[in-house]
Amino acid sequence: MIELDILLPTLNSENTILKTLESINRAQNKYKNLKVVVLVSDGGSLDNTKNIVNNFNSNLDIRIVSECDSSPEEGLSKAFIASKGEYVMPIGADDFISQDYFQDLVDVGFLSNQILLPANFCILRKNIDGEMVLRQKRSPRKGLMLRYTIPLPGFGWIANTSKLKHFIGPRNQMLFTNKYKYATDNELFFDLRNSGFSYKTMKNNHSSYYFLEGGRSRANGTHLFKEACEIACKNSKWFTLDIKFIYFLWLFWIKVRQ
């Protein structure tokens, strides 16, 4: 039996959490030799989020492992410490996955020092009627682009739990540090790569991770890009002029769109 712990940070997520849990449940039920445990870390929700989680009617094993977390990063770190399965995967409370998302995990597998990424990242937006529609589909960033940024986004990846717990030892048992406020995913992924991890894309071309555009990255775009540029430059083994130029262009494009 393959055991996968899903790390799910929540905060006033009553409008989206049900769809997230339903997608995880459908994906688990597709494979008889897969056992999924959802570890919820809540940031102090004042709405109906925890009631929805506690009353979710399925064979899905859901546990609230922490409450009143100060940030999604803190919640993810706490959930990861509580994880006991062979593999872990973080997912956002307003995100969802395709039904065949775990096909590679079950049928193909990957090395303990690899981060498994879906074939597709699907960016959603709300139309004027409030419905979710597909805005853009992207493949994980590879090769040269990893010099500048991370595969995109910071969720949806699957990794070996034991290997990750060895990785967080020198980090005070935390997946995320407090060095940066916005580009936390960038710091984590660069640190993982510097520690010997590599990225592998799922062979199943239909595996898709869906997430809503916006969030902290859009509201704090300028600060995020400045931090991301600093992280990329710090992790460069060569010159950094090209990195600064790329981020200058991205910042310019953000200002034009705004």
C-alpha positions as a printed Julia matrix, in Angstrom:
258×3 Matrix{Float64}:
   0.0    0.0     0.0
   1.36   3.41   -1.02
   0.8    6.05    1.67
   0.51   9.72    0.72
   0.01  12.58    3.17
  -1.53  15.72    1.66
  -0.67  18.97    3.43
  -3.59  21.39    3.31
  -3.37  24.88    4.88
  -6.73  26.63    5.29
  -8.03  30.05    6.35
 -11.67  31.05    5.87
 -11.87  28.68    2.9
 -15.54  27.69    3.11
 -16.22  28.66   -0.52
 -13.53  26.43   -2.02
 -12.46  23.72    0.44
 -15.23  21.28   -0.54
 -14.11  21.21   -4.18
 -10.53  20.62   -3.03
 -11.49  17.67   -0.82
 -13.78  16.19   -3.47
 -10.97  16.21   -6.04
  -8.58  14.49   -3.6
 -11.23  11.88   -2.79
 -11.9   11.13   -6.48
  -8.19  10.79   -7.18
  -7.67   8.44   -4.22
 -10.62   6.21   -5.14
  -9.14   5.57   -8.58
  -6.31   3.49   -7.09
  -6.93   0.58   -4.7
  -3.32   0.41   -3.5
  -3.17   4.09   -2.48
  -3.92   5.38    1.01
  -4.29   9.16    1.34
  -4.32  11.09    4.61
  -5.19  14.81    4.48
  -3.4   16.83    7.17
  -5.2   20.16    7.62
  -3.44  23.12    9.23
  -5.88  25.95    9.85
  -4.93  29.58   10.29
  -7.83  30.35   12.66
 -10.83  30.24   10.32
 -13.87  32.16   11.54
 -16.22  30.84    8.86
 -17.53  27.3     8.19
 -14.22  25.85    6.99
 -13.56  23.5     9.91
 -17.16  22.25    9.94
 -16.9   21.36    6.25
 -13.63  19.53    6.89
 -14.95  17.65    9.93
 -18.2   16.65    8.22
 -16.81  15.69    4.82
 -18.64  12.45    4.03
 -16.25  10.02    2.37
 -13.67   7.34    3.11
 -11.0   10.03    3.01
  -8.91  10.21    6.18
  -8.83  13.89    7.21
  -7.11  15.22   10.33
  -6.79  18.79   11.62
  -3.24  18.82   12.98
  -2.8   22.49   13.88
  -4.83  25.67   14.33
  -4.19  29.42   14.5
  -1.15  29.27   12.23
   0.25  32.68   11.35
   0.77  31.87    7.65
   0.25  29.07    5.09
   4.0   28.4     5.28
   3.86  27.83    9.04
   0.82  25.6     8.59
   2.53  23.53    5.9
   5.6   23.08    8.07
   3.47  21.91   11.02
   1.5   19.52    8.83
   4.71  18.14    7.37
   6.14  17.47   10.84
   2.95  15.48   11.59
   3.22  13.46    8.37
   4.01   9.75    8.58
   3.27   8.53    5.06
   5.91   7.54    2.53
   5.15  10.58    0.36
   3.82  14.1     0.89
   2.09  16.67   -1.31
   1.02  20.24   -0.49
  -2.22  21.58   -1.96
  -3.93  24.96   -1.65
  -7.39  25.3    -0.1
  -8.79  26.81   -3.3
  -6.98  24.41   -5.64
  -7.93  20.98   -6.99
  -6.41  18.1    -8.96
  -7.38  15.87  -11.86
  -8.73  12.39  -11.15
  -5.64  10.68  -12.6
  -3.2   12.86  -10.65
  -1.64   9.96   -8.73
  -1.1    7.68  -11.73
   2.67   8.24  -11.87
   3.0    7.84   -8.11
   1.22   4.47   -8.23
   2.3    3.01  -11.58
   5.64   4.68  -12.46
   7.31   5.94   -9.29
  10.28   8.28   -8.9
  13.59   8.52   -7.05
  13.76   9.68   -3.43
  15.72  12.8    -4.43
  13.2   13.85   -7.07
  10.29  16.29   -6.82
   7.4   14.97   -8.91
   5.49  17.68  -10.8
   2.23  17.43  -12.77
   2.26  17.64  -16.55
  -0.01  20.7   -16.44
  -0.57  23.69  -14.2
  -4.0   25.12  -15.05
  -4.62  28.73  -14.06
  -8.27  29.59  -13.41
 -10.13  32.87  -13.16
 -13.64  33.88  -12.23
 -15.85  35.2   -15.02
 -18.53  37.87  -14.56
 -20.97  35.18  -13.39
 -18.57  34.02  -10.68
 -17.81  30.75  -12.48
 -14.32  29.25  -12.68
 -12.97  29.18  -16.23
  -9.59  28.15  -17.59
  -7.38  31.13  -18.33
  -4.12  29.42  -19.16
  -2.44  26.02  -19.11
   1.3   25.82  -18.47
   3.9   23.1   -18.31
   6.45  23.08  -15.45
   9.41  25.33  -16.12
  12.52  23.43  -17.08
  16.14  23.86  -18.02
  17.34  27.43  -18.31
  14.2   28.88  -16.7
  15.13  27.19  -13.42
  18.03  29.64  -13.22
  15.49  32.45  -12.78
  12.49  30.97  -11.03
  10.75  27.84   -9.75
   8.69  25.31  -11.73
   5.37  27.07  -10.79
   3.49  27.21   -8.53
   4.56  26.29   -4.98
   1.95  23.53   -4.56
   1.04  20.26   -6.24
   4.45  18.6    -6.03
   5.0   15.14   -4.54
   8.15  14.19   -2.65
   9.62  11.43   -0.5
   8.81  12.18    3.15
  11.94  10.66    4.67
  14.22  12.55    2.29
  12.42  15.82    3.0
  12.61  15.32    6.76
  16.35  14.9     6.41
  16.36  18.15    4.43
  14.54  20.16    7.14
  16.9   19.05    9.92
  19.27  22.05    9.53
  16.25  24.36    8.99
  14.89  24.06   12.55
  12.49  21.36   11.37
  10.67  23.82    9.09
   9.96  23.49    5.39
   9.91  27.27    5.08
  12.23  29.75    6.78
  11.3   33.31    7.77
  13.94  34.99    5.61
  11.41  36.16    3.01
   7.81  37.31    3.25
   6.52  36.7    -0.28
   8.95  34.55   -2.31
   8.88  31.66    0.15
   8.3   29.08   -2.59
  11.32  30.36   -4.5
  13.57  30.02   -1.48
  12.34  26.47   -0.75
  12.75  25.21   -4.31
  16.21  26.71   -4.74
  17.28  25.23   -1.4
  15.89  21.83   -2.42
  17.83  21.91   -5.66
  21.0   22.98   -3.86
  20.53  20.03   -1.51
  20.56  17.52   -4.36
  16.9   17.34   -5.34
  15.86  17.43   -8.98
  12.52  17.87  -10.75
  10.63  15.17  -12.64
   7.46  15.78  -14.63
   4.71  13.17  -14.56
   4.59  10.98  -17.66
   0.8   11.09  -17.57
   0.14  14.05  -19.89
  -3.34  14.52  -18.45
  -2.26  15.06  -14.84
  -3.32  18.6   -13.97
  -3.16  20.9   -10.96
  -5.77  23.7   -10.98
  -5.37  26.95   -9.07
  -7.01  30.37   -9.03
  -5.01  33.29  -10.38
  -4.17  36.13   -8.04
  -3.64  35.61   -4.32
  -0.62  37.03   -2.55
   1.5   36.91   -5.7
  -0.76  39.36   -7.51
  -1.51  41.61   -4.55
   2.2   41.95   -3.72
   3.69  41.41   -7.16
   6.44  44.04   -6.94
   7.69  42.84   -3.53
   7.46  39.21   -4.63
   9.53  39.79   -7.76
  12.18  41.74   -5.89
  12.57  38.94   -3.35
  12.56  36.3    -6.09
  15.26  38.18   -7.99
  17.4   38.39   -4.84
  17.01  34.64   -4.23
  17.85  33.75   -7.83
  20.94  35.99   -7.81
  22.1   34.58   -4.48
  21.88  31.05   -5.88
  23.67  31.85   -9.13
  27.12  30.29   -9.55
  27.98  32.71  -12.35
  27.13  36.29  -13.28
  23.71  37.7   -12.34
  23.16  40.4   -14.97
  20.8   38.21  -17.0
  18.73  37.4   -13.89
  18.33  41.07  -13.01
  17.39  41.86  -16.62
  14.72  39.12  -16.7
  13.15  40.36  -13.47
  13.3   43.95  -14.7
  11.27  42.9   -17.74
   8.77  41.01  -15.58
   8.33  43.97  -13.24
   7.9   46.29  -16.2
   5.21  43.97  -17.6
   3.4   43.96  -14.24
   3.32  47.76  -14.17
   2.04  47.88  -17.76
  -0.77  45.45  -16.94
  -1.69  47.42  -13.83
